[in-house]
Amino acid sequence: MIVWGRSISNKVIATGQFYCPGCRQQRTYALRQHQKWGTIYWIAVVPLEKSEPYVECASCHSTYPEAALRHDPASAHQQFNAQRALEGDLSQMLCEVMTLMAGEKHSVSPHLCGLIANAIRRLIKIEMPQDDILAAIAAGPDEPEAVLRNVNQQAASLTDRGREIVLRAAVVSAPKPLTESSGALAIEIGRRLGMQPEAVYATLAEFSAR
């Protein structure tokens, strides 16, 4: 009786240095490729299909398409810095607008810091320590119009979902029940975000009591 079977080998085709997107710096890589074999008595004798070559980082062990070897480190670094700058701008805007709605510019409560941290986590997917939140609030403007201008400027970088998160966070941070002036301010924030009036009023109706 002849025993047939299959096996897979993982061959290293090449090694070298590349810019690892995960480590965000130069790392050693191995260019690997899976090869399926037909076996007789567990000995690989018949080559079958091959996978596309892929890159494995020797440090973080993340894998990437072979195209990662042609990645431009300078461009990647520039994109990384641009993303960090955007995250900083959005988190600053959230700190300002939520503090404005809470009326706590010069006396920030731990509760408000927690609300801001949660909103930043939902919008940008980063953790912002309380000390950084307090520093951002202190660095923000005192004038409501300056805060609203910043909302207007950041609106273009937000999705519809992102705009909804910002308005929701602003409404939730305000003392309850909403006064006529805080309700009007929330409506203006929605307008500066470029939201449709019906979406603004729906958010107010849903979160004005929370």
Long-range contacts (C-beta under 8 A, 24 or more apart in sequence): 2-40, 2-41, 3-40, 3-41, 3-42, 4-38, 4-39, 4-40, 5-38, 5-39, 5-40, 5-42, 6-36, 6-37, 6-38, 6-39, 6-48, 7-36, 7-37, 7-39, 7-42, 7-44, 8-34, 8-35, 8-36, 8-37, 9-34, 9-35, 9-37, 9-44, 10-34, 10-35, 11-35, 13-53, 16-69, 18-55, 18-57, 18-68, 18-69, 18-71, 19-68, 19-71, 19-72, 19-73, 19-76, 20-57, 20-59, 20-60, 20-62, 20-68, 21-62, 21-64, 21-68, 21-71, 21-76, 22-57, 22-60, 22-62, 23-57, 23-59, 23-60, 24-76, 24-77, 24-80, 26-73, 27-57, 27-58, 27-59, 27-60, 28-57, 28-58, 28-59, 29-55, 29-56, 29-57, 29-58, 29-69, 30-55, 30-56, 30-58, 31-55, 31-56, 31-66, 31-69, 32-56, 86-157, 87-124, 87-126, 89-154, 89-157, 90-120, 90-123, 90-124, 90-154, 90-157, 90-158, 91-120, 91-124, 91-126, 91-128, 91-136, 92-136, 92-139, 92-140, 92-150, 93-150, 93-151, 93-154, 93-166, 94-119, 94-120, 94-123, 94-166, 94-169, 95-133, 95-136, 95-137, 95-140, 96-136, 96-137, 96-140, 96-141, 96-147, 96-150, 97-147, 97-150, 97-151, 97-166, 97-169, 97-170, 97-189, 98-169, 98-170, 98-173, 99-137, 99-140, 99-173, 100-144, 100-147, 100-170, 100-185, 101-170, 101-171, 101-173, 101-174, 101-182, 101-185, 101-186, 101-189, 102-173, 102-174, 102-175, 103-174, 103-175, 105-137, 105-140, 105-142, 108-133, 108-134, 108-137, 112-173, 115-169, 115-172, 115-173, 116-169, 116-173, 119-165, 119-166, 119-169, 122-165, 122-169, 123-162, 123-165, 123-166, 123-169, 144-185, 148-188, 148-189, 148-192, 149-192, 151-189, 151-192, 151-193, 152-192, 152-193, 155-192, 155-193, 155-194, 158-193, 160-195, 163-190, 163-193, 163-194, 163-195, 164-195, 164-199, 164-203, 166-193, 167-193, 167-195, 167-200, 167-203, 168-203, 168-206, 168-207, 171-203, 171-204, 171-207, 171-208, 171-210, 172-207, 172-210, 176-208, 176-209, 176-210, 177-208, 177-209, 178-204, 178-208, 183-208
